[in-house]
């Protein structure tokens, strides 16, 4: 009974951390301050798609992110919240997937390694 209660508390706390992290990241979308790397990415996506790919390959930038950023600004408009949302959505997805993988690893540990 106590072990089940502890596991339930751990589950609740870990999902609570995911929700709190998501809320913090979402709140940063509405901050109009732009950092230097965000300003560089904003200037990069002002060009056409070929320009984005060319400039990404000439620098140490991740081309996939810049391509996704270019597509999102073409669809939703060129604005700071849209560009920040393009960064926040993958972060939130990563937190959720990490939490689910953590659960799978714990199941593997208890079933196989114990």
Number of C-alpha atoms within 10 A of each C-alpha: 6 7 8 9 10 11 12 12 12 12 13 12 12 15 16 12 13 19 15 12 15 19 12 12 18 17 11 15 18 13 11 11 11 12 9 9 10 15 13 11 19 20 11 19 24 14 13 12 15 10 13 21 20 12 17 19 12 9 9 8 14 11 16 11 15 21 17 15 24 25 15 17 19 13 10 10 13 16 11 19 16 18 23 20 18 20 17 19 13 12 15 18 13 13 17 16 12 13 17 12 12 13 14 11 12 12 12 12 11 9 9 8 8 6
